[in-house]
Structure formats: C-alpha cells, structure tokens
Amino acid sequence: MLTGKPAWNYKPGTNIFLFLIRIGAGDESPAVPEESSAEVKDFLSNCFVKDPAARWTAAMLLEHPFLSAGEIGNGDETRKNAVCCSGVEFPSV
C-alpha cells in the first residue's frame, strides 16, 4: 500500500500455498522502500515483528510519531497537514 505495489515480491506461477507458509513461518518481512522516512521505517519495523509478545500493540502504534505527528482537531481547532513518507502533503479537510 505504501508504494502501490504488492508488499511481497512473487512471480507468476508461484505456489501460493508455499509462499504463504514462507511468509508465516519464515523471518522474512516485506521490503520497505529506501526512500521512506526514518519514522515510516521504524513504524513498519514495529508492525512486522512476528512474535506477538514482542510486537507493539495497536495502542502503542497509535502513539508512534509517524501517526501522531499531525494534529487532527474538531470544529474550530486547527488541523495540520498530514505528510506521507513520500513527501506528498494531504490538504486539511
């Protein structure tokens, strides 16, 4: 979703069952684009931890600087633009 391409690189004719086993049982993680910011890389590395006991919780992830960098307000409060890892700014709504 970050790049608009599949997270896992597989070729046509790949045995999907074996591919899913490799993802679930292996130590492999999806590749994170090199041009991603340090915050994005850190956020995703915390998401990709396979051991549930070591992986960040949803509450912890929601407090990560990547997600909490922009202020979102209601009503008369100001909302700052959210900035994506690619440097594209999304306008306030």
C-alpha positions as CSV (number, residue, x, y, z in Angstrom):
1,M,0.0,0.0,0.0
2,L,2.9,2.3,0.6
3,T,4.1,2.1,-3.0
4,G,1.0,0.9,-4.8
5,K,2.8,-2.4,-5.5
6,P,2.3,-5.8,-3.8
7,A,4.2,-6.0,-0.4
8,W,5.6,-9.4,-1.3
9,N,7.6,-10.0,-4.5
10,Y,6.3,-13.1,-6.1
11,K,6.3,-14.2,-9.7
12,P,3.5,-15.7,-11.8
13,G,3.4,-19.4,-11.3
14,T,4.5,-19.2,-7.7
15,N,2.9,-21.8,-5.5
16,I,0.8,-19.5,-3.3
17,F,0.4,-22.1,-0.5
18,L,4.1,-22.5,-0.1
19,F,4.6,-18.7,-0.4
20,L,2.1,-18.1,2.4
21,I,3.9,-20.8,4.6
22,R,7.2,-19.0,3.9
23,I,5.7,-15.6,5.0
24,G,4.1,-17.0,8.1
25,A,6.9,-19.3,9.3
26,G,9.9,-17.5,8.0
27,D,11.8,-14.5,9.3
28,E,11.1,-12.5,6.1
29,S,9.4,-9.1,6.2
30,P,8.0,-7.0,3.3
31,A,10.6,-4.7,1.9
32,V,10.3,-1.1,2.9
33,P,11.3,1.4,0.2
34,E,14.7,3.0,0.9
35,E,13.3,6.5,0.2
36,S,10.9,6.1,3.2
37,S,11.4,8.4,6.1
38,A,13.1,7.1,9.3
39,E,9.7,7.3,11.1
40,V,8.0,5.2,8.5
41,K,10.8,2.6,8.6
42,D,10.6,2.5,12.4
43,F,6.8,2.3,12.4
44,L,6.7,-0.6,9.9
45,S,9.5,-2.5,11.7
46,N,7.4,-2.4,14.8
47,C,4.4,-3.7,12.8
48,F,6.3,-6.5,11.2
49,V,7.6,-8.2,14.4
50,K,6.3,-11.8,14.2
51,D,6.4,-12.6,17.9
52,P,3.1,-11.3,19.3
53,A,4.7,-10.8,22.7
54,A,7.4,-8.6,21.3
55,R,5.2,-6.8,18.7
56,W,3.9,-3.3,19.5
57,T,0.2,-3.2,20.4
58,A,-2.3,-1.1,18.4
59,A,-2.4,1.5,21.2
60,M,1.4,1.7,21.1
61,L,1.4,2.1,17.3
62,L,-1.2,4.8,17.5
63,E,1.2,6.8,19.7
64,H,4.1,6.4,17.3
65,P,5.5,9.7,15.9
66,F,4.6,8.6,12.3
67,L,0.9,8.7,13.2
68,S,0.9,11.3,15.9
69,A,3.0,13.9,14.0
70,G,0.0,15.8,12.6
71,E,-2.6,17.4,14.8
72,I,-6.2,16.5,14.0
73,G,-8.8,18.7,15.6
74,N,-12.6,19.0,15.6
75,G,-14.7,22.0,15.0
76,D,-12.7,25.3,15.3
77,E,-9.4,23.6,16.1
78,T,-6.7,23.7,13.5
79,R,-5.7,20.6,11.6
80,K,-2.2,20.4,10.4
81,N,-1.4,18.8,7.0
82,A,-0.5,15.1,7.3
83,V,2.7,14.3,5.5
84,C,3.2,10.9,3.8
85,C,6.5,9.1,3.6
86,S,6.9,10.1,0.0
87,G,6.7,13.8,0.9
88,V,3.3,14.3,-0.5
89,E,1.2,16.6,1.6
90,F,-2.5,15.9,2.1
91,P,-4.6,19.0,2.4
92,S,-6.7,19.6,5.5
93,V,-10.3,18.6,5.3
